[in-house]
């Protein structure tokens, strides 16, 4: 587990804990503001995630999904049940989330026992709640129809899921529901964020918008 403290303009801090989980080493993030936190993309190892939250004395408020793929959501049911919290995902990725078990079994090669997530809400129906929590949803479709990136208002950081990675890498668009043109538009939208914005991707190491733009330009993506 890695931790990084990110300050806003008033000197308040968010502690971001990175927990690579599951066979695909998905980055599950815990974004903590003092003793209140959010769990982003709990892709597996729900017991481990819950233990980290308890050891850090963090009360999670919600689970936030960047998209509906199984490797970002396998531990949703367990974490949600342990803390009695809702899960939020875009309505456009609900069909993908509902097929989570079948997709996981196909890619992992074994039967998945994790139940389908319950108490799931859509970002599209939760604007007031997101505003209360000072969370901004940036719609970044392409990898999936409902991919989003998450920004906590005032903090120079963005959680990009499988849309943007380090080294100028971007999300896979080989799925039938993916859209390469949408992904390119989404990448350009993210590149409008301030250069110093820290990028916390769904897999691999963090980067920042300035580095990402330079690397994307070198690869001819921008």
RATA-V989732 format. One record per pair of residues at least 4 apart in sequence whose ideal C-beta (glycine too) atoms are under 8 Angstrom apart, sorted by the first residue. I is the first residue (numbers start at 1). J is the second residue. Records with the same first field share a line. If there is no record, write none. Layout:
I = J ; J
//
This chain:
1 = 17 ; 18 ; 19 ; 52
2 = 17 ; 18
3 = 15 ; 16 ; 17 ; 18
4 = 15 ; 16 ; 18 ; 198 ; 206
5 = 13 ; 14 ; 15 ; 16
6 = 13 ; 14 ; 15 ; 16 ; 155 ; 156 ; 157 ; 198
7 = 11 ; 12 ; 13 ; 155
8 = 12 ; 13 ; 14 ; 154 ; 155 ; 156
9 = 154
10 = 154
12 = 33 ; 154
13 = 33
14 = 31 ; 32 ; 33 ; 152 ; 155 ; 157
15 = 30 ; 31 ; 32
16 = 29 ; 30 ; 31 ; 32 ; 157 ; 200
17 = 29 ; 30 ; 32 ; 52 ; 56
18 = 27 ; 28 ; 29 ; 200 ; 206
19 = 27 ; 28 ; 29 ; 30 ; 45 ; 48 ; 49 ; 52
20 = 25 ; 26 ; 27 ; 28
21 = 25 ; 26 ; 28 ; 42 ; 43 ; 44 ; 45 ; 48 ; 49 ; 75
22 = 26 ; 43 ; 44 ; 45 ; 71 ; 74
23 = 44 ; 71 ; 108
24 = 43 ; 71 ; 203
25 = 203
26 = 41 ; 43 ; 44 ; 71 ; 72 ; 202 ; 203
27 = 41 ; 200 ; 201 ; 202 ; 203 ; 204
28 = 39 ; 40 ; 41 ; 42 ; 43 ; 45 ; 49 ; 75
29 = 39 ; 40 ; 41 ; 159 ; 200
30 = 37 ; 38 ; 39 ; 40 ; 49 ; 52 ; 53 ; 56 ; 58 ; 60
31 = 37 ; 38 ; 40 ; 152 ; 159
32 = 36 ; 37 ; 56 ; 58
33 = 37 ; 152
35 = 57 ; 58 ; 59
36 = 58 ; 59 ; 60 ; 61
37 = 53 ; 56 ; 58 ; 59 ; 60 ; 61
38 = 60 ; 61 ; 62 ; 63 ; 64 ; 133 ; 135
39 = 49 ; 53 ; 60 ; 62 ; 63 ; 64 ; 79
40 = 63 ; 64 ; 65 ; 66 ; 150 ; 159
41 = 64 ; 65 ; 66 ; 72 ; 73 ; 159 ; 161 ; 202
42 = 46 ; 49 ; 63 ; 72 ; 73 ; 74 ; 75 ; 76 ; 78 ; 79
43 = 70 ; 71 ; 72 ; 73 ; 74 ; 75
44 = 71 ; 74 ; 75
45 = 49 ; 75
46 = 50 ; 74 ; 75 ; 76 ; 77 ; 78 ; 79 ; 82 ; 114
47 = 51 ; 78
48 = 52
49 = 53 ; 75 ; 79
50 = 54 ; 78 ; 79 ; 82 ; 83
51 = 55
52 = 56
53 = 58 ; 59 ; 60 ; 83
59 = 83
60 = 79 ; 83 ; 85
61 = 85 ; 133
62 = 85 ; 86 ; 87 ; 88 ; 133
63 = 76 ; 79 ; 80 ; 85 ; 86 ; 87 ; 88
64 = 87 ; 88 ; 135 ; 150 ; 159
65 = 72 ; 73 ; 76 ; 87 ; 88 ; 89 ; 93 ; 97
66 = 72 ; 147 ; 148 ; 149 ; 150 ; 159 ; 160 ; 161 ; 162 ; 163 ; 202
67 = 72 ; 89 ; 90 ; 93 ; 96 ; 143 ; 144 ; 146 ; 147 ; 148 ; 161 ; 162
68 = 72 ; 73 ; 89 ; 90 ; 93 ; 94 ; 95 ; 96 ; 97 ; 100 ; 144 ; 146
69 = 73 ; 96 ; 103 ; 144 ; 162
70 = 74 ; 100 ; 101 ; 103 ; 104 ; 107 ; 112
71 = 104 ; 107
72 = 161 ; 162 ; 202
73 = 89 ; 97 ; 100 ; 117
74 = 100 ; 104 ; 112 ; 114
75 = 79 ; 114
76 = 80 ; 87 ; 117
77 = 81 ; 114 ; 115 ; 116 ; 117 ; 118
78 = 82 ; 114
79 = 83 ; 85
80 = 84 ; 85 ; 86 ; 87 ; 117 ; 118 ; 119
81 = 118
85 = 119
86 = 119 ; 120 ; 121
87 = 117 ; 119 ; 120 ; 121
88 = 120 ; 121 ; 122 ; 123 ; 126
89 = 93 ; 94 ; 97 ; 120 ; 121 ; 122 ; 123 ; 146
90 = 94 ; 122 ; 123 ; 124 ; 139 ; 145 ; 146 ; 147 ; 148
91 = 122 ; 123 ; 124 ; 125 ; 146
92 = 141 ; 144 ; 145 ; 146
93 = 97 ; 144 ; 145 ; 146 ; 147
94 = 98 ; 120 ; 122 ; 146
95 = 99
96 = 100 ; 103 ; 144 ; 146 ; 177
97 = 116 ; 117 ; 120
98 = 116
99 = 103
100 = 104 ; 112 ; 114 ; 116 ; 117
101 = 105 ; 112 ; 114 ; 116
102 = 106
103 = 107
104 = 108 ; 112 ; 114
105 = 109 ; 110 ; 111 ; 112
108 = 112
121 = 125 ; 126 ; 129
122 = 126
123 = 127 ; 130 ; 137 ; 148
126 = 130
127 = 131
128 = 132
129 = 133
130 = 135 ; 136 ; 137
131 = 135
134 = 152 ; 153 ; 154
135 = 150 ; 151 ; 152 ; 153
136 = 150 ; 151 ; 152 ; 153
137 = 148 ; 149 ; 150 ; 151
138 = 148 ; 149 ; 150 ; 151 ; 158 ; 189 ; 190
139 = 147 ; 148 ; 186
140 = 147 ; 148 ; 149 ; 160 ; 161 ; 163 ; 164 ; 183 ; 186 ; 187 ; 189 ; 190
141 = 145 ; 146 ; 147 ; 179 ; 182 ; 183 ; 186
142 = 147 ; 163 ; 171 ; 173 ; 178 ; 179 ; 180 ; 181 ; 182 ; 183 ; 184 ; 185 ; 186 ; 187
143 = 147 ; 161 ; 162 ; 163 ; 171 ; 172 ; 173 ; 175 ; 178 ; 183
144 = 162 ; 175 ; 177 ; 178
145 = 177 ; 179
147 = 161 ; 162 ; 163 ; 171 ; 186
148 = 161
149 = 158 ; 159 ; 160 ; 161 ; 163 ; 164 ; 186 ; 190
150 = 158 ; 159
151 = 155 ; 157 ; 158 ; 159 ; 193
152 = 157
156 = 194 ; 196 ; 197 ; 198
157 = 197 ; 198 ; 199 ; 200
158 = 190 ; 193 ; 197 ; 198 ; 199 ; 200 ; 209
159 = 200
160 = 164 ; 165 ; 190 ; 199 ; 200 ; 201 ; 202
161 = 171 ; 201 ; 202
162 = 171 ; 172 ; 201 ; 202 ; 203
163 = 170 ; 171 ; 183 ; 186 ; 187 ; 190
164 = 169 ; 170 ; 171 ; 187 ; 190 ; 199 ; 201 ; 212
165 = 169 ; 170 ; 171 ; 201 ; 202 ; 203 ; 204 ; 207
166 = 199 ; 201 ; 204 ; 205 ; 206 ; 207 ; 211 ; 212 ; 215
167 = 204 ; 207 ; 215
168 = 212 ; 214 ; 215 ; 216 ; 218 ; 219 ; 221
169 = 204
170 = 183 ; 187 ; 216 ; 221
171 = 178 ; 183
172 = 178
173 = 178 ; 179 ; 180 ; 183
174 = 178
178 = 183
179 = 183
180 = 184
181 = 185
182 = 186
183 = 187
184 = 188 ; 221
185 = 189
186 = 190
187 = 191 ; 216 ; 221 ; 222
188 = 192 ; 222
190 = 199 ; 209 ; 212
191 = 209 ; 212 ; 213 ; 216 ; 222
193 = 197 ; 209
194 = 209
195 = 208 ; 209 ; 210 ; 213
196 = 208 ; 209 ; 210
197 = 208 ; 209
198 = 206 ; 207 ; 208
199 = 206 ; 207 ; 208 ; 209 ; 212
200 = 206
201 = 205 ; 206 ; 207
207 = 211 ; 212 ; 215
208 = 212
209 = 213
210 = 214
211 = 215
212 = 216
213 = 217 ; 222
214 = 218
215 = 219
216 = 221 ; 222
217 = 221 ; 222
//
